Amino acid sequence: MSNQLDKKFTKRSARPGTIASAMGELLQIFGIRASDADLAARWDKIMGPDIANVAKLVAIKKMHDGRFNITLRPANPAFTLQLSYMSDEIKNKINKYFGRDAVAKISFRK
């Protein structure tokens, strides 16, 4: 019996995740969006491949009113203008994910 138990715990199926990621997954089951860490962990899913391949999330600053200032880094500086035109779409996707007006400002870092 102990040999079966040992086999079960000796093989690691995946690398350990962060607490924020585990909590985010748990809270997502219940339909709750946790925090800015949840946004960072799910950036690719929230934005979709069109935006996620072009812009990486660099910084999230939470303001006193509970909204976020988002800083993005384009994969190539040439995409900065394109992303600035898409800033309303990016805001809408993040706001839809959180279910509220969560984004105060989006800025770009080269």
N, C-alpha and C positions, 0 to 999 in steps of 0.2 A: 504494500500500500504506500509506503513512504517513497519507493522508487517512482511511482506514478506522480506523486506530489512534487518530487524534486524535478522531474522532467518538465512539469508545467511552469515552474518558476525559473529555470535556468536559461531558457531561450528568450532573448529580448526581441520583440517584434518591431519596435521602432525606437527612435531616439526620444528621450523624455521631452515633453513640451513645457511651455511656460505656464505659470498659474493663470495668467491673464487669458491665455488661449483656452485652457481647460474650463475656466469660469465662463468665458464667452460662449463656448459650445454648449455648456449647461444652460446658461441663460437664454440662448437662442432657442433651445427646445421649448422653453416657457414663453417665448415671444418677447423677451426683454432685451433691449440693447444696452450693454453695460456702460461703456466709456470710450474714451479716445483709444485705449489699448485694443478694444474690440474693433474699432475702425481700422487701425493699423494692421491688425492680424488678418482682416478680411478685405483689404484694399482691392486685390485683384478681382474678387467676386463682386464687390459693390460697383466698381467702375466698369467692369467688362474689359475684354481684350483690346478694344480700340483705344481707350484712355490709359489703361494699366501698362501697356507696352510703351507708351510715349512719356508718361509721367510717373515718377515715384514719389511717394509720400515721404517728406523729409522731417517735418516738424508739425506738431499740433500743440497749440497753446490755448488753454481754457481760460476764458475771460470771466470776470466777476458775475456777469449775467448768465453764465452757464453755456454760452455759445462758444464756438471754436474759431480760432484763426488758423487756417491751414496753409502750410508752405509746401510747394511742390517743386521738384527738380526735373526738368525735361531731360529725356535721354540724350537729346542733341539740342544745343542752343537754338537751332533753327525752328524747333517746335514751340518755342515760347510764345510767339505770336498766335499760332494756331490754338494753343491752350488758353490764351487770354480770351479768344473768341468763344471757347467752350466752357468758360468759367461758370456761366449760368447753368449749363447742363451738369457740370460737376457738382455745383451746389445743390441742385435738385435731386441728384442721386443720393448724396449724403443725407439731405433732409428727409428723403423718402425712407432711407434705411433706418434713421433714428425715429421717424414718425413725428418730427417737430422741426421748427426752424432752428437748426443746430449750427449753421455756418454763418459767421459774421463777415469773414473776409478770406479771400484766397490770394496768396502772393506766390511769386516764382523766384527761385534762387538758381543762379547759373553755375 
